[in-house]
Amino acid sequence: MMFFVDQEHEKEFKTFVRRYDKSGDKEYLAAYYVLTANDELRRKAARYIKPDGIGWPRIWEQDWSSGYRLILQLGESLFQSSGEVEFAYGLRTWDDELFQVAIEAVMLRRKGFLRLPKTMLA
């Protein structure tokens, strides 16, 4: 079973996956999962998810704490298959919630839709 921070996380994640028909795209699944993870990420970053892609430059213009910057670096790296993320730094920086988000995002990127329950996008 997938971890979601709260019901809003699950709802927003599902909404973006369905709206932009990305259920088969592991890169988008991982990015959407990170960008919708909690209230702060949704408020500052989710608005830059558009039909033609994700506005990472605009996301980076927002004010982020070090923990959020690192989880966003992970999300962007999983999305673009490039960049470096100091995962060990995340182990010291993330609270339990963001750590679990990081693990789930990595698993989504690795396994994709196969990791999602069949009823996930219903």
N, C-alpha and C positions, 0 to 999 in steps of 0.2 A: 504494500500500500504506500502511496506517495505521501510525503509530508507536505502540509501546507501550513503556513504561519497562522492563518485564520480563514474564515469562510470567504471573506472578501478576496483574499489571495487566490483561492481556488476559482471563484467566480470570474475574476478579471483575467486570470490565466486562460481559462476555457473560452472566454469571450474573444480574446485576441486570436487564439488558435482557430476558432470557428470563423470569425469575421474575415480573416485574411487567408483562410484555407491552408494552414501551415502544419496540419497534423502529421505529414510525412517528412517534414524538414527539421532534422535534429538541431541544427544551428538556431533556428528560430524558436524551437521549443525551449532550449536552454536559456536564450536571451529573454523571452517572454516570462519565463519562470522567475528569473532574477528581477526583472524590471517591475514585476507586480507583487513582489514578496511581502512588502509591508506598507503601511500608510505613507511613510516618508518617501520610499521609492516610487510608489504609485503617484503621489502628489507631484514629485519633481521630475520623474523620468517617463512614466507611462504615456504622457501626452505627446511624446516624441516618437511613438510607435505609429507609423503611417502605412497606408496600403503599399507604398513603394519602398518601404524599408524602415530602418531605425535610425533616427538622427543622433548618432553618438556624439558628434561635436557639440550639439545643443545640450545634451545630457551633461557633458563635462563642464559646461559653463555654470552649472548650478553649484551651490555651496555644499560640500560633502565632508563628513568626518572621515578619518582615516579608515575606519572599518567599512564604511559605505563605499569609499573610493576603491578599496580592494575588492569588494564583492562585485562592483561594477566592472573593474578590470577583468575579473574572472568571466563575467557575463559577456563582455565584448570579445575577449579572447576566444571563448567557446563559440561565439557567433562568427567571428572572422577567421578562425583557425590560425591566428597569429598573435604575437605579443607574448609577453612574459608576465607571470603572476607569482608573487612571492607567497606561495601557499603556506609555508611555515610561519610567515608573519601573520597570516590570517588565523592560524591556530592560537596565536597569542592575543589577537585583536578582536576577533568575532565573539559575540556572545553565543550561547548554545543555539539560538534561533538562526542567526546568520551562518553559523557553521553548518547546520543542517541544510539550509538553503544552498550552500556551496556544494555539499555532497550530492544533493538531489539534482542540481544543475549539471554537474559532471556526469551523473548517471543518465540524465536525459540526453545529453550530447552523445554519450557513448552508445546507449541502447535505443534512443528515440522513442517512437510511438509504442514499440513493443513493451516498454516499461509502464505505459499508461494502462489503467484498467479499461476493459472494453466499453464500459458504460461512461467513461470519463467525458467523452465529447457528445454524449447524447443530449 
